[in-house]
Amino acid sequence: MKWTFLGGLLVASSMVTASYLTASSPAKSAPPPATTYQRGPFQPLARVNPGKPVRVKLTNKASVPVDYIIVTYTNSRRLAPGQTAQLSGFPLPAYLNINPIRDRVAVQYGVSVDAKTNTAIVEIQPSSSGGERSLNIDATGAIYAF
């Protein structure tokens, strides 16, 4: 162990400690498409393969119509309760805004992925506590709800 006097503080350093910190640093690599967990506090709900064309299937299970749009790629569209819509032909990252047409109505998303068709299946459901308004599919294929 080596002792150093630094700025009025006595500091101990060790080659063992330094090599432990270096060895425990995570290696950066591309995440596998089937895994949703990534380091960090905000975890994706699901993951699509960004190397293939991505589709989104929306199903409105809420009791009110919702307006939806892929920001900068589509115009705003309306989805009535019980209806389904398909979206495709957009690049990643994609930002999908979904808003109930009535104020004070909250929705949440149930998200799953059909790996065979590379389709994100989004069920828009009523929520009794805080809601979500946006879905983000980032460049790595991770799907986040905000």
DSSP file with accessible surface (Angstrom, degrees, kcal/mol):
  #  RESIDUE AA STRUCTURE BP1 BP2  ACC     N-H-->O    O-->H-N    N-H-->O    O-->H-N    TCO  KAPPA ALPHA  PHI   PSI    X-CA   Y-CA   Z-CA
    1    1 A M              0   0  158      0, 0.0     2,-0.4     0, 0.0    13,-0.2   0.000 360.0 360.0 360.0 139.7    0.0    0.0    0.0
    2    2 A K  E     -A   13   0A 142     11,-2.2    11,-2.4     2,-0.0     2,-0.4  -0.908 360.0-151.2-113.6 133.5    1.3    3.5   -0.9
    3    3 A W  E     -A   12   0A 155     -2,-0.4     2,-0.4     9,-0.2     9,-0.2  -0.875  14.3-176.0-106.9 134.8    0.5    6.6    1.2
    4    4 A T  E     -A   11   0A  57      7,-2.7     7,-3.5    -2,-0.4     2,-0.7  -0.994  23.4-138.6-132.1 137.1    0.3   10.0   -0.4
    5    5 A F  E     +A   10   0A 151     -2,-0.4     2,-0.5     5,-0.2     5,-0.2  -0.859  32.1 175.9 -95.0 113.7   -0.2   13.4    1.2
    6    6 A L  E >   -A    9   0A 116      3,-3.4     3,-1.9    -2,-0.7    -2,-0.1  -0.944  61.2 -30.7-128.5 112.4   -2.6   15.3   -1.1
    7    7 A G  T 3  S-     0   0   82     -2,-0.5    -1,-0.1     1,-0.3     3,-0.1   0.859 125.4 -43.7  54.8  39.5   -4.0   18.7   -0.4
    8    8 A G  T 3  S+     0   0   53      1,-0.3     2,-0.4     0, 0.0    -1,-0.3   0.461 121.0 104.7  86.4   1.0   -4.0   18.2    3.4
    9    9 A L  E <   -A    6   0A 121     -3,-1.9    -3,-3.4     2,-0.0     2,-0.6  -0.916  68.0-133.3-116.7 142.8   -5.4   14.7    3.1
   10   10 A L  E     -A    5   0A 113     -2,-0.4     2,-0.4    -5,-0.2    -5,-0.2  -0.823  29.5-166.2 -92.1 119.8   -3.6   11.4    3.6
   11   11 A V  E     -A    4   0A  58     -7,-3.5    -7,-2.7    -2,-0.6     2,-0.4  -0.928   9.6-155.0-115.8 131.8   -4.6    9.2    0.7
   12   12 A A  E     -A    3   0A  49     -2,-0.4     2,-0.3    -9,-0.2    -9,-0.2  -0.871  14.9-177.7-103.7 135.2   -4.0    5.4    0.5
   13   13 A S  E     -A    2   0A  56    -11,-2.4   -11,-2.2    -2,-0.4     2,-0.3  -0.958   4.4-170.7-129.8 154.3   -3.8    3.7   -2.8
   14   14 A S     >  -     0   0   34     -2,-0.3     4,-2.3   -13,-0.2     5,-0.2  -1.000  30.1-136.6-144.3 142.5   -3.3    0.1   -3.7
   15   15 A M  H  > S+     0   0  160     -2,-0.3     4,-2.6     2,-0.2     5,-0.2   0.861 109.1  56.7 -65.3 -33.0   -2.6   -1.7   -6.9
   16   16 A V  H  > S+     0   0  106      2,-0.2     4,-2.3     1,-0.2    -1,-0.2   0.952 108.9  45.2 -64.6 -46.3   -5.2   -4.3   -5.9
   17   17 A T  H  > S+     0   0   80      1,-0.2     4,-2.4     2,-0.2     5,-0.2   0.943 114.3  48.8 -63.0 -45.3   -7.9   -1.6   -5.6
   18   18 A A  H  X S+     0   0   47     -4,-2.3     4,-2.0     1,-0.2    -1,-0.2   0.918 112.9  46.5 -62.6 -42.1   -6.9    0.0   -8.9
   19   19 A S  H  X S+     0   0   69     -4,-2.6     4,-2.5     2,-0.2    -1,-0.2   0.859 110.4  54.2 -71.5 -31.0   -7.0   -3.3  -10.7
   20   20 A Y  H  X S+     0   0  155     -4,-2.3     4,-1.9    -5,-0.2    -2,-0.2   0.948 109.8  47.0 -64.6 -45.0  -10.3   -4.2   -9.2
   21   21 A L  H  < S+     0   0  101     -4,-2.4     4,-0.4     1,-0.2    -2,-0.2   0.899 114.7  46.8 -64.8 -38.7  -11.9   -1.0  -10.4
   22   22 A T  H >< S+     0   0  106     -4,-2.0     3,-1.0    -5,-0.2    -1,-0.2   0.934 112.7  48.8 -68.4 -42.6  -10.5   -1.4  -13.8
   23   23 A A  H 3< S+     0   0   84     -4,-2.5    -2,-0.2     1,-0.2    -1,-0.2   0.800 108.2  54.2 -69.7 -28.1  -11.5   -5.1  -14.1
   24   24 A S  T 3< S+     0   0   67     -4,-1.9    -1,-0.2    -5,-0.2    -2,-0.2   0.513  78.4 113.9 -88.5  -1.5  -15.1   -4.4  -13.0
   25   25 A S  S <  S-     0   0   79     -3,-1.0     2,-0.1    -4,-0.4    -3,-0.0  -0.506  74.3-114.6 -67.9 131.3  -15.7   -1.7  -15.6
   26   26 A P        -     0   0   78      0, 0.0     2,-0.3     0, 0.0    -1,-0.1  -0.418  23.4-122.2 -70.1 143.3  -18.4   -3.0  -18.1
   27   27 A A        -     0   0   92     -2,-0.1     2,-0.5     1,-0.0    -3,-0.0  -0.637  25.0-122.8 -81.0 139.5  -17.4   -3.6  -21.6
   28   28 A K        +     0   0  212     -2,-0.3     2,-0.3     0, 0.0    -1,-0.0  -0.738  48.1 145.9 -86.6 126.0  -19.4   -1.6  -24.2
   29   29 A S        -     0   0  103     -2,-0.5     0, 0.0     0, 0.0     0, 0.0  -0.978  53.9 -84.8-151.8 162.3  -21.1   -3.8  -26.8
   30   30 A A        -     0   0   89     -2,-0.3   110,-0.0     1,-0.1     0, 0.0  -0.464  50.2-114.9 -69.8 136.9  -24.3   -3.8  -28.8
   31   31 A P        -     0   0   36      0, 0.0    -1,-0.1     0, 0.0     7,-0.1  -0.451  30.7-106.3 -72.2 146.4  -27.3   -5.3  -26.9
   32   32 A P    >   -     0   0   72      0, 0.0     3,-1.2     0, 0.0     0, 0.0  -0.458  27.5-122.9 -69.7 144.6  -28.8   -8.5  -28.2
   33   33 A P  T 3  S+     0   0   73      0, 0.0    14,-0.1     0, 0.0   107,-0.0   0.770 106.5  54.9 -62.5 -24.6  -32.2   -7.9  -29.8
   34   34 A A  T 3  S+     0   0   96     12,-0.0     2,-0.4     2,-0.0    13,-0.1   0.627  91.9  83.8 -86.8 -10.6  -34.0  -10.4  -27.6
   35   35 A T    <   -     0   0   65     -3,-1.2    11,-0.1     1,-0.1     0, 0.0  -0.770  50.0-174.3 -97.8 135.3  -33.0   -8.8  -24.3
   36   36 A T        +     0   0   60     -2,-0.4     2,-0.2     9,-0.1    -1,-0.1   0.709  56.6  95.5 -97.6 -22.8  -34.9   -5.9  -22.8
   37   37 A Y        +     0   0  145      6,-0.1     2,-0.3     8,-0.1     6,-0.1  -0.499  46.1 169.0 -75.4 132.0  -32.6   -5.1  -19.8
   38   38 A Q        -     0   0   57     -2,-0.2    -2,-0.0     2,-0.2     0, 0.0  -0.976  43.6 -90.8-132.9 152.2  -30.0   -2.5  -20.2
   39   39 A R  S    S+     0   0  190     -2,-0.3     3,-0.1     2,-0.0     0, 0.0  -0.305  87.0  60.4 -59.7 142.9  -27.8   -0.8  -17.6
   40   40 A G  S    S-     0   0   41      1,-0.1    -2,-0.2     3,-0.0     0, 0.0  -0.436  93.1 -80.4 120.5 167.1  -29.4    2.3  -16.2
   41   41 A P  S    S+     0   0  138      0, 0.0     2,-0.7     0, 0.0    -1,-0.1   0.747 107.1  68.0 -77.8 -23.6  -32.5    3.4  -14.3
   42   42 A F        -     0   0  107     -3,-0.1    -4,-0.0   102,-0.0   102,-0.0  -0.859  69.8-165.3-105.9 112.3  -34.9    3.5  -17.3
   43   43 A Q        -     0   0   63     -2,-0.7    -6,-0.1    -6,-0.1     2,-0.1  -0.747  20.3-114.8-101.6 143.2  -35.7    0.1  -18.8
   44   44 A P        -     0   0    8      0, 0.0   100,-0.2     0, 0.0     3,-0.1  -0.378  12.0-140.8 -69.9 151.4  -37.3   -0.6  -22.1
   45   45 A L  S    S-     0   0   82     98,-3.2     2,-0.3     1,-0.2    99,-0.1   0.795  79.4 -21.3 -78.7 -31.9  -40.7   -2.3  -22.2
   46   46 A A  E     -B  143   0B   9     97,-0.8    97,-2.7   -10,-0.1     2,-0.4  -0.932  64.1-125.5-163.0 179.6  -39.8   -4.5  -25.2
   47   47 A R  E     -B  142   0B  16     -2,-0.3     2,-0.2    95,-0.2    95,-0.2  -0.995  11.4-164.4-146.6 133.0  -37.3   -4.6  -28.1
   48   48 A V        -     0   0    1     93,-2.4     6,-0.1    -2,-0.4    67,-0.1  -0.696  39.4 -97.5-105.0 167.1  -37.7   -4.9  -31.9
   49   49 A N    >   -     0   0   50     -2,-0.2     3,-1.5     1,-0.2    92,-0.2  -0.764  28.8-161.6 -87.0 112.0  -34.9   -5.7  -34.3
   50   50 A P  T 3  S+     0   0   57      0, 0.0    -1,-0.2     0, 0.0    42,-0.1   0.666  85.0  68.5 -71.0 -11.0  -33.6   -2.4  -35.7
   51   51 A G  T 3  S+     0   0   71     89,-0.1    -2,-0.0     2,-0.1    89,-0.0   0.524  99.7  54.6 -83.1  -6.3  -32.0   -4.2  -38.6
   52   52 A K  S <  S-     0   0  114     -3,-1.5     2,-0.1     1,-0.0    -4,-0.0  -0.848 105.7 -79.1-120.8 161.4  -35.4   -5.2  -40.1
   53   53 A P        -     0   0  111      0, 0.0     2,-0.4     0, 0.0    -4,-0.1  -0.379  50.8-139.5 -59.6 134.0  -38.4   -3.1  -41.0
   54   54 A V        -     0   0    9     36,-0.4    35,-0.5    -4,-0.1    36,-0.4  -0.803  18.6-170.7-101.2 138.7  -40.4   -2.2  -37.9
   55   55 A R  E     -Gh  88 119C 109     63,-1.9    65,-3.0    -2,-0.4     2,-0.4  -0.916   8.8-153.2-122.3 155.2  -44.2   -2.2  -37.6
   56   56 A V  E     -Gh  87 120C   2     31,-2.6    31,-2.9    -2,-0.3     2,-0.5  -0.997   2.7-163.3-128.4 130.8  -46.4   -1.0  -34.9
   57   57 A K  E     -Gh  86 121C  73     63,-3.0    65,-3.4    -2,-0.4     2,-0.4  -0.970  10.7-163.2-113.6 117.6  -49.9   -2.4  -34.3
   58   58 A L  E     -Gh  85 122C   0     27,-2.9    27,-2.4    -2,-0.5     2,-0.4  -0.877   7.8-175.2-101.8 134.4  -52.1   -0.1  -32.1
   59   59 A T  E     -Gh  84 123C  23     63,-2.4    65,-3.2    -2,-0.4     2,-0.9  -0.991  18.2-143.3-128.2 122.8  -55.3   -1.4  -30.4
   60   60 A N  E     + h   0 124C   0     23,-2.5    22,-3.3    -2,-0.4    23,-0.1  -0.747  30.7 161.5 -89.9 104.1  -57.5    1.0  -28.5
   61   61 A K        +     0   0  112     63,-2.9    64,-0.2    -2,-0.9    -1,-0.2   0.278  46.4 103.7-101.0   6.4  -58.9   -0.8  -25.5
   62   62 A A  S    S-     0   0    5     62,-0.3    20,-0.2     2,-0.2     4,-0.1  -0.427  80.9-120.2 -82.0 166.4  -59.7    2.5  -23.8
   63   63 A S  S    S+     0   0   98     -2,-0.1    -1,-0.1    18,-0.1    62,-0.0   0.468  92.4  58.3 -88.6  -0.7  -63.3    3.8  -23.6
   64   64 A V  S    S-     0   0    2     16,-0.1    -2,-0.2    38,-0.0    15,-0.0  -0.912  91.6 -99.2-126.2 154.0  -62.5    7.0  -25.5
   65   65 A P        -     0   0   28      0, 0.0    36,-2.1     0, 0.0     2,-0.3  -0.343  37.2-152.7 -64.6 153.3  -61.0    7.7  -28.9
   66   66 A V  E     -DC  79 100B   0     13,-2.2    13,-3.1    34,-0.3     2,-0.4  -0.944   8.4-137.8-126.2 148.9  -57.3    8.6  -29.1
   67   67 A D  E     -DC  78  99B  41     32,-3.1    32,-2.9    -2,-0.3     2,-0.3  -0.876  27.2-175.4 -99.0 141.1  -55.3   10.7  -31.5
   68   68 A Y  E     +DC  77  98B  16      9,-2.7     9,-2.4    -2,-0.4     2,-0.3  -0.972  10.0 170.0-139.1 153.2  -52.0    9.2  -32.6
   69   69 A I  E     - C   0  97B  47     28,-1.8    28,-2.5    -2,-0.3     2,-0.8  -0.976  33.9-132.5-157.0 142.0  -49.1   10.4  -34.7
   70   70 A I  E >>  - C   0  96B   3     -2,-0.3     3,-2.3    26,-0.2     4,-2.1  -0.930  50.8-111.3 -94.0 112.6  -45.5    9.4  -35.5
   71   71 A V  T 34 S-     0   0   53     24,-2.7    24,-0.3    -2,-0.8     4,-0.1  -0.199  92.0  -2.4 -54.5 129.4  -43.8   12.7  -35.1
   72   72 A T  T 34 S+     0   0  116      2,-0.3    -1,-0.3     1,-0.1     3,-0.1   0.299 129.2  65.4  70.2  -1.2  -42.5   14.1  -38.4
   73   73 A Y  T <4 S+     0   0  124     -3,-2.3     2,-0.3     1,-0.3    -2,-0.2   0.651 101.5  25.5-119.8 -24.0  -43.6   11.0  -40.4
   74   74 A T  S  < S-     0   0   29     -4,-2.1    -2,-0.3     3,-0.0    -1,-0.3  -0.947  73.3-113.2-135.1 162.0  -47.4   10.9  -40.3
   75   75 A N        -     0   0  138     -2,-0.3    -5,-0.2     1,-0.1    -7,-0.1  -0.525  53.6 -79.9 -82.7 163.8  -50.4   13.2  -39.8
   76   76 A S        -     0   0   74     -2,-0.2     2,-0.3    -7,-0.1    -7,-0.2  -0.388  54.6-173.1 -64.9 137.4  -52.5   13.0  -36.7
   77   77 A R  E     -D   68   0B 106     -9,-2.4    -9,-2.7    -2,-0.1     2,-0.4  -0.933  18.1-126.8-131.6 157.6  -55.1   10.1  -36.9
   78   78 A R  E     -D   67   0B 140     -2,-0.3     2,-0.5   -11,-0.2   -11,-0.2  -0.862  14.0-165.2-110.3 140.5  -57.9    9.1  -34.7
   79   79 A L  E     -D   66   0B   4    -13,-3.1   -13,-2.2    -2,-0.4     3,-0.1  -0.972  14.2-147.9-126.4 112.7  -58.5    5.6  -33.3
   80   80 A A    >   -     0   0   34     -2,-0.5     3,-2.2   -15,-0.2   -20,-0.3  -0.328  40.0 -75.3 -74.6 160.2  -61.9    4.8  -31.9
   81   81 A P  T 3  S+     0   0   59      0, 0.0   -20,-0.2     0, 0.0    -1,-0.2  -0.298 121.6  16.9 -54.6 134.3  -62.4    2.4  -29.0
   82   82 A G  T 3  S+     0   0   65    -22,-3.3     2,-0.1     1,-0.3   -21,-0.1   0.283  99.8 122.4  85.2 -10.5  -62.0   -1.2  -30.1
   83   83 A Q    <   -     0   0  100     -3,-2.2   -23,-2.5   -23,-0.1     2,-0.3  -0.469  47.6-150.2 -85.1 159.3  -60.3   -0.2  -33.4
   84   84 A T  E     -G   59   0C  71    -25,-0.2     2,-0.3    -2,-0.1   -25,-0.2  -0.955   9.9-170.3-126.7 144.8  -56.8   -1.4  -34.5
   85   85 A A  E     -G   58   0C  14    -27,-2.4   -27,-2.9    -2,-0.3     2,-0.4  -0.975  10.9-146.7-134.4 149.1  -54.3    0.5  -36.7
   86   86 A Q  E     -G   57   0C 109     -2,-0.3     2,-0.4   -29,-0.2   -29,-0.2  -0.953  12.2-170.0-116.2 136.2  -51.0   -0.6  -38.4
   87   87 A L  E     +G   56   0C   6    -31,-2.9   -31,-2.6    -2,-0.4     2,-0.3  -0.981  19.1 144.3-125.0 137.8  -48.0    1.7  -38.9
   88   88 A S  E     +G   55   0C  83     -2,-0.4   -33,-0.2   -33,-0.2    -2,-0.0  -0.958  38.2  63.1-158.4 172.4  -45.0    0.9  -40.9
   89   89 A G  S    S+     0   0   82    -35,-0.5    -1,-0.1    -2,-0.3   -34,-0.1   0.759  71.1 123.8  78.5  27.2  -42.4    2.4  -43.3
   90   90 A F        -     0   0   20    -36,-0.4   -36,-0.4    -3,-0.1    -1,-0.3  -0.899  56.7-122.5-118.9 148.3  -40.8    4.8  -40.7
   91   91 A P        -     0   0   61      0, 0.0    48,-0.0     0, 0.0   -18,-0.0  -0.429  41.6 -75.4 -83.8 162.4  -37.2    5.1  -39.7
   92   92 A L  S    S+     0   0   43    -42,-0.1     2,-0.1    -2,-0.1    46,-0.1  -0.792 105.1  54.1 -98.3 147.4  -35.8    4.7  -36.2
   93   93 A P  S    S-     0   0   55      0, 0.0     2,-0.4     0, 0.0    45,-0.2   0.540  77.6-179.9 -72.7 153.1  -35.8    6.4  -33.8
   94   94 A A  E     - E   0 137B   3     43,-2.4    43,-2.6    -2,-0.1     2,-0.6  -0.982  18.6-157.4-127.6 136.7  -39.5    6.9  -33.9
   95   95 A Y  E     - E   0 136B 111     -2,-0.4   -24,-2.7   -24,-0.3     2,-0.6  -0.954  10.3-169.0-116.7 112.2  -41.6    9.0  -31.5
   96   96 A L  E     -CE  70 135B   9     39,-3.3    39,-3.0    -2,-0.6     2,-0.5  -0.905   3.8-161.3-106.5 115.8  -45.3    8.0  -31.3
   97   97 A N  E     -CE  69 134B  53    -28,-2.5   -28,-1.8    -2,-0.6     2,-0.4  -0.864   7.8-175.8 -97.3 132.9  -47.6   10.3  -29.5
   98   98 A I  E     +C   68   0B   0     35,-2.5   -30,-0.2    -2,-0.5     9,-0.1  -0.986   6.6 175.4-131.0 118.1  -51.0    8.9  -28.3
   99   99 A N  E     -C   67   0B  62    -32,-2.9   -32,-3.1    -2,-0.4    34,-0.1  -0.983  30.3-127.0-130.4 126.1  -53.5   11.3  -26.7
  100  100 A P  E     -C   66   0B   9      0, 0.0   -34,-0.3     0, 0.0     5,-0.1  -0.393  24.1-130.4 -61.3 144.6  -57.0   10.6  -25.5
  101  101 A I  S    S+     0   0   66    -36,-2.1     2,-0.4     2,-0.1   -35,-0.1   0.656  88.3  72.4 -77.3 -11.5  -59.3   13.3  -27.0
  102  102 A R  S >  S-     0   0  144    -37,-0.3     3,-0.9     3,-0.0   -38,-0.0  -0.851  85.9-120.3-103.3 138.5  -60.9   14.0  -23.6
  103  103 A D  T 3  S+     0   0  144     -2,-0.4     3,-0.1     1,-0.2    -2,-0.1  -0.346  94.9  27.7 -66.1 155.6  -59.0   15.9  -20.9
  104  104 A R  T 3  S+     0   0  247      1,-0.2     2,-0.5    -4,-0.1    -1,-0.2   0.709  89.5 120.7  64.4  21.1  -58.5   14.1  -17.6
  105  105 A V    <   -     0   0   39     -3,-0.9     2,-0.4    -5,-0.1    -1,-0.2  -0.980  47.3-159.5-112.1 128.2  -58.5   10.7  -19.2
  106  106 A A        -     0   0   29     -2,-0.5    21,-2.0    21,-0.5     2,-0.3  -0.850   8.6-173.8-111.0 143.6  -55.4    8.7  -18.7
  107  107 A V  E     -I  126   0C   2     25,-0.4    25,-3.2    -2,-0.4     2,-0.3  -0.919   5.4-162.7-128.2 157.7  -54.1    5.7  -20.7
  108  108 A Q  E     -I  125   0C  78     17,-2.7    17,-2.9    -2,-0.3     2,-0.5  -0.904  20.2-118.4-133.1 165.2  -51.2    3.3  -20.3
  109  109 A Y  E     -I  124   0C  16     -2,-0.3     2,-0.6    15,-0.2    15,-0.2  -0.903   8.6-159.1-113.2 133.5  -49.6    1.0  -22.8
  110  110 A G  E     -I  123   0C  24     13,-2.5    13,-2.9    -2,-0.5     2,-0.5  -0.950  27.4-168.4-100.1 119.8  -49.3   -2.8  -22.8
  111  111 A V  E     +I  122   0C  27     -2,-0.6     2,-0.3    11,-0.2    11,-0.2  -0.950  18.4 153.6-120.6 131.1  -46.4   -3.5  -25.1
  112  112 A S  E     -I  121   0C  61      9,-2.0     9,-3.2    -2,-0.5     2,-0.4  -0.903  30.0-130.5-140.8 170.2  -45.2   -6.8  -26.6
  113  113 A V  E     -I  120   0C  45     -2,-0.3     2,-0.9     7,-0.2     7,-0.2  -0.991   3.9-147.7-130.4 133.0  -43.3   -7.8  -29.7
  114  114 A D  E  >> -I  119   0C  63      5,-2.7     5,-1.8    -2,-0.4     4,-1.2  -0.881  17.8-165.5 -92.1 103.8  -44.1  -10.4  -32.4
  115  115 A A  T  45S+     0   0   78     -2,-0.9    -1,-0.2     1,-0.2   -66,-0.1   0.821  81.0  60.5 -65.3 -31.2  -40.5  -11.3  -33.3
  116  116 A K  T  45S+     0   0  200      1,-0.2    -1,-0.2    -3,-0.1    -2,-0.0   0.898 120.4  25.1 -64.0 -40.5  -41.5  -13.1  -36.5
  117  117 A T  T  45S-     0   0   52     -3,-0.4    -1,-0.2     2,-0.1    -2,-0.2   0.437 103.0-125.8-102.6  -1.3  -43.0  -10.0  -38.1
  118  118 A N  T  <5 +     0   0    7     -4,-1.2   -63,-1.9     1,-0.2     2,-0.5   0.914  57.6 154.4  54.3  46.7  -40.9   -7.5  -36.0
  119  119 A T  E   < -hI  55 114C   8     -5,-1.8    -5,-2.7   -65,-0.2     2,-0.6  -0.924  43.4-143.5-111.3 126.8  -44.1   -5.8  -34.9
  120  120 A A  E     -hI  56 113C   0    -65,-3.0   -63,-3.0    -2,-0.5     2,-0.7  -0.791  18.8-152.3 -83.3 120.6  -44.5   -3.9  -31.7
  121  121 A I  E     -hI  57 112C  40     -9,-3.2    -9,-2.0    -2,-0.6     2,-0.6  -0.882  13.5-171.0-100.1 115.2  -48.0   -4.6  -30.4
  122  122 A V  E     -hI  58 111C   0    -65,-3.4   -63,-2.4    -2,-0.7     2,-0.6  -0.941   8.7-165.4-115.1 116.1  -49.3   -1.7  -28.4
  123  123 A E  E     -hI  59 110C  62    -13,-2.9   -13,-2.5    -2,-0.6     2,-0.7  -0.907  13.4-147.6 -99.9 118.7  -52.6   -2.1  -26.4
  124  124 A I  E     +hI  60 109C   0    -65,-3.2   -63,-2.9    -2,-0.6   -62,-0.3  -0.793  27.9 178.4 -88.3 115.3  -53.9    1.3  -25.3
  125  125 A Q  E     - I   0 108C  53    -17,-2.9   -17,-2.7    -2,-0.7   -63,-0.2  -0.867  32.8 -99.0-121.5 153.0  -55.6    0.7  -22.0
  126  126 A P  E     - I   0 107C  79      0, 0.0     2,-0.4     0, 0.0   -19,-0.3  -0.348  36.6-156.2 -66.0 151.3  -57.4    2.9  -19.4
  127  127 A S        -     0   0   17    -21,-2.0   -21,-0.5     1,-0.1     3,-0.1  -0.998  19.1-164.8-132.6 133.7  -55.3    3.9  -16.4
  128  128 A S  S    S+     0   0  132     -2,-0.4     2,-0.4     1,-0.1     3,-0.1   0.633  83.7  45.1 -89.8 -16.8  -56.6    5.0  -13.0
  129  129 A S  S    S-     0   0   84      1,-0.4    -1,-0.1   -23,-0.0     0, 0.0  -0.985 118.8 -35.3-126.1 139.8  -53.3    6.5  -12.0
  130  130 A G        -     0   0   71     -2,-0.4    -1,-0.4     1,-0.1     2,-0.2   0.619  68.5-136.1  20.0 144.9  -51.1    8.7  -14.1
  131  131 A G        -     0   0   40     -3,-0.1     2,-0.3   -26,-0.1   -23,-0.2  -0.629   2.7-119.0-119.7 177.2  -51.0    8.0  -17.8
  132  132 A E        +     0   0   49    -25,-3.2   -25,-0.4    -2,-0.2     3,-0.1  -0.881  20.8 176.2-115.4 149.4  -48.5    7.8  -20.7
  133  133 A R        +     0   0  105     13,-2.8   -35,-2.5    -2,-0.3     2,-0.4   0.492  61.3  46.4-127.1 -13.5  -48.6   10.0  -23.7
  134  134 A S  E     -E   97   0B  22     12,-2.1    12,-2.8   -37,-0.2     2,-0.4  -0.990  51.5-162.1-142.6 144.9  -45.6    8.9  -25.8
  135  135 A L  E     -EF  96 145B   1    -39,-3.0   -39,-3.3    -2,-0.4     2,-0.5  -0.992  13.8-163.4-124.3 130.4  -43.9    5.8  -27.0
  136  136 A N  E     -EF  95 144B  20      8,-3.0     8,-2.9    -2,-0.4     2,-0.7  -0.972  11.0-168.8-118.9 125.8  -40.3    5.9  -28.2
  137  137 A I  E     -EF  94 143B   7    -43,-2.6   -43,-2.4    -2,-0.5     6,-0.2  -0.955  26.0-153.9-107.8 108.4  -38.6    3.2  -30.3
  138  138 A D    >   -     0   0   34      4,-2.6     3,-2.1    -2,-0.7   -46,-0.0  -0.148  31.2 -91.1 -82.1 178.5  -34.9    4.2  -30.2
  139  139 A A  T 3  S+     0   0   66      1,-0.3   -47,-0.1     2,-0.1    -1,-0.1   0.712 125.7  54.5 -64.0 -20.5  -32.2    3.4  -32.8
  140  140 A T  T 3  S-     0   0   65      2,-0.1    -1,-0.3   -91,-0.1   -89,-0.1   0.457 120.6-106.1 -90.3  -3.9  -31.3    0.2  -31.0
  141  141 A G  S <  S+     0   0    0     -3,-2.1   -93,-2.4     1,-0.3     2,-0.2   0.410  71.5 144.3  95.4  -2.4  -34.9   -1.1  -31.1
  142  142 A A  E     -B   47   0B   0    -95,-0.2    -4,-2.6    -5,-0.1     2,-0.5  -0.507  40.5-144.4 -72.9 139.4  -35.6   -0.5  -27.4
  143  143 A I  E     -BF  46 137B   0    -97,-2.7   -98,-3.2    -6,-0.2   -97,-0.8  -0.927  20.1-179.1-111.2 122.2  -39.2    0.6  -26.8
  144  144 A Y  E     - F   0 136B  34     -8,-2.9    -8,-3.0    -2,-0.5     2,-0.4  -0.914  15.0-149.0-120.1 147.0  -39.9    3.1  -24.0
  145  145 A A  E       F   0 135B  11     -2,-0.3   -10,-0.2   -10,-0.2    -2,-0.0  -0.933 360.0 360.0-115.0 140.6  -43.1    4.7  -22.7
  146  146 A F              0   0  116    -12,-2.8   -13,-2.8    -2,-0.4   -12,-2.1  -0.973 360.0 360.0-127.2 360.0  -43.3    8.2  -21.2
